[in-house]
Amino acid sequence: MRKTSAKPETRFHRFPAFTLLELVVVSAGILCLAAVTAGTISAAAPDAKITACADIMRGIEKRMTTYENSTGGRLISGNNKGRLWGAQLVGSKLFDDAGFHNAQRTQPKQFECPAETRERREGKILLDHPSMNFSNSYDYAVNYFTHIKITADDQVTLKRAELKKPSELIRLLEGTRFAVINDGDGLSNRHGIGTGNVIFEDGHCEFLSAVPVKKSANYKHANWYN
């Protein structure tokens, strides 16, 4: 007899079917994971803005040093006969004048902290850089002693190389005024955590709370002089 070869048996693997309830549970788990991931990303965002703010401050600080070197190492004044320190830097071509429509009421775009949310309107146009009164004009502030306490005579004689304790003397900090005293109100709360970036006269940057700022050597005027 002629043998016929048997056809290979085809087997179908049956996978367990998901019930509607199981699908709902799995979908909910995926959504929870997505929410946790999004929360992690959101939580990291403020840190990125803090770093960006510090980078902008470092850029300003370097240009301030360039400006001071061009005047024999003399400290820049926060307000020199009505010209705020920003106007002095722009006037020396160390910053361009983008967004700098009025030296008393606006700041150059390059001065803006990305964590700041202040806005203003000109008619129907919404502008994303601040324009307030004379004192609340910048996202960063020079120390009070480089504003009021440095007189016209001091600007001629007071040099960076002659400062006492430059690593303890505040030069720039995050604020909403162009110049501030070192007290609890000196630091802006734009990061929402009661702290901010501070650059000292030796160029190093720290992220501080209001308390160490208040205890700064700047609080003692004598530290500015030999």
C-alpha positions in Angstrom: 0.0 0.0 0.0 1.1 3.5 -0.7 1.7 5.4 2.5 0.4 8.9 2.6 2.4 11.4 4.5 0.5 12.9 7.4 0.1 16.7 7.2 1.8 18.5 10.0 -0.6 19.5 12.7 -1.1 23.2 12.9 -1.4 24.4 16.5 -2.8 27.7 17.5 -1.6 29.3 20.7 -4.4 30.8 22.6 -3.5 33.9 24.6 -5.6 34.8 27.6 -8.1 37.4 26.8 -8.2 40.6 28.9 -11.5 41.5 30.5 -12.8 45.0 30.3 -12.0 45.5 34.0 -8.4 44.4 33.4 -8.0 46.8 30.5 -9.3 49.6 32.6 -6.8 48.8 35.3 -3.9 48.6 32.9 -4.9 51.9 31.2 -5.1 53.6 34.6 -1.7 52.3 35.5 -0.2 53.8 32.3 -1.9 57.1 33.0 -0.5 57.2 36.5 3.0 56.4 35.2 2.7 59.2 32.7 1.5 61.6 35.5 4.4 60.7 37.7 6.9 61.2 34.8 5.3 64.5 33.9 5.5 65.5 37.6 9.2 64.6 37.7 9.9 66.7 34.6 7.9 69.7 36.1 9.8 69.3 39.4 13.1 69.6 37.5 12.0 72.7 35.5 12.6 75.2 38.4 16.2 73.9 38.8 16.8 74.6 35.1 15.5 78.2 35.5 17.6 78.7 38.6 20.6 77.7 36.6 19.6 79.9 33.7 19.1 82.9 36.1 22.6 82.3 37.5 24.1 82.2 34.0 22.5 85.5 33.1 23.9 87.0 36.3 27.3 85.7 35.5 27.1 87.4 32.1 26.2 90.7 33.7 28.9 90.4 36.3 31.6 89.8 33.6 30.5 92.9 31.7 30.5 94.9 34.9 34.1 93.8 35.4 34.9 94.8 31.9 33.3 98.2 32.5 35.2 98.7 35.7 38.5 97.7 34.1 37.9 100.4 31.5 37.6 103.0 34.3 40.8 102.0 36.2 39.1 99.3 38.3 36.7 101.6 39.9 33.4 100.1 41.1 30.3 100.8 38.9 27.6 102.9 40.6 24.1 101.6 40.8 22.8 105.0 39.9 25.2 107.5 38.4 23.5 110.9 38.1 20.2 109.3 37.1 21.7 106.6 34.9 21.1 103.1 36.4 23.9 100.6 36.1 22.1 98.9 33.2 22.1 102.1 31.3 25.8 102.6 31.9 26.6 99.1 30.5 24.4 99.6 27.5 25.9 103.0 26.9 29.3 101.4 26.9 28.2 98.9 24.2 28.6 96.0 26.6 25.0 95.0 26.0 22.8 95.8 23.0 19.7 97.9 23.6 17.1 95.3 22.6 14.0 96.0 24.8 15.7 98.9 26.4 13.3 101.7 25.4 13.6 103.8 28.5 16.6 103.5 30.8 14.6 104.4 33.8 11.6 102.0 33.3 12.8 99.0 31.3 15.8 96.7 31.1 17.7 95.2 28.2 16.2 91.8 27.1 19.5 90.1 28.1 18.9 91.1 31.7 15.7 89.1 32.0 15.4 86.1 34.3 13.5 83.2 32.6 11.7 82.5 35.9 10.3 86.0 36.0 6.6 86.3 34.9 6.0 90.0 35.0 4.4 91.5 31.9 3.2 94.8 30.8 1.0 96.3 28.0 1.5 99.1 25.6 -2.0 99.6 24.3 -3.2 96.3 22.9 0.4 94.9 22.7 1.5 92.5 25.5 5.2 92.8 26.2 7.1 90.2 28.1 9.6 92.4 29.8 8.8 94.5 32.8 8.2 98.2 32.9 7.4 99.5 36.4 8.3 102.5 38.4 11.9 103.9 38.8 13.0 101.6 41.6 11.4 98.3 40.5 13.0 98.2 37.1 15.4 95.2 36.8 15.3 91.5 37.4 18.7 91.7 39.1 20.0 94.2 41.7 23.3 95.5 42.6 24.2 95.8 46.2 22.9 98.9 48.0 26.4 100.0 48.8 27.2 100.3 45.1 24.2 102.6 44.7 23.6 105.0 47.6 26.7 104.5 49.7 29.1 105.0 46.8 29.1 108.8 46.2 30.5 110.6 43.2 33.8 111.0 45.0 33.9 107.3 45.9 33.4 106.4 42.2 36.6 108.2 41.5 38.6 106.6 44.3 37.1 103.3 45.4 38.6 100.4 43.4 37.8 96.7 43.4 41.4 95.7 44.3 41.0 97.7 47.5 37.9 96.0 48.8 38.0 94.1 52.1 36.7 90.5 52.1 35.5 90.5 48.4 34.4 86.8 48.9 31.8 88.0 51.4 30.7 91.2 49.7 27.6 90.9 47.6 27.7 92.3 44.1 24.6 91.1 42.4 21.5 89.3 43.5 18.1 88.3 42.2 15.6 91.0 43.0 12.9 93.3 41.5 14.8 96.5 42.2 17.9 97.8 40.5 19.6 98.1 44.0 18.8 96.5 47.3 20.0 96.4 50.9 21.1 93.0 52.2 18.0 92.2 54.3 15.3 89.6 54.1 13.5 91.5 51.4 16.6 91.7 49.2 16.1 88.4 47.4 13.2 88.0 44.9 10.8 85.1 45.5 10.5 84.3 41.8 11.6 80.7 42.3 8.9 80.3 45.0 11.3 78.8 47.6 12.6 81.9 49.4 16.0 81.7 48.0 17.9 83.1 45.1 21.2 83.5 43.2 23.9 85.8 44.7 27.2 86.8 43.1 29.9 88.1 45.3 32.6 90.7 44.6 35.2 87.9 44.0 33.0 86.5 41.2 31.7 83.3 42.9 28.0 82.5 42.8 25.9 80.9 45.6 22.2 80.0 45.9 21.2 81.5 49.2 18.3 82.0 51.5 17.5 85.4 52.9 19.1 84.7 56.3 22.7 84.4 55.2 22.2 87.4 52.9 21.1 89.4 55.9 24.3 88.3 57.8 26.5 89.3 54.8 29.6 91.4 55.4 27.9 94.0 53.2 25.8 94.9 56.3 28.9 96.6 57.7 29.8 99.6 55.6 33.3 99.6 57.0 34.1 96.4 55.1 34.1 98.4 51.9 37.1 100.5 52.9 40.6 99.8 54.0 
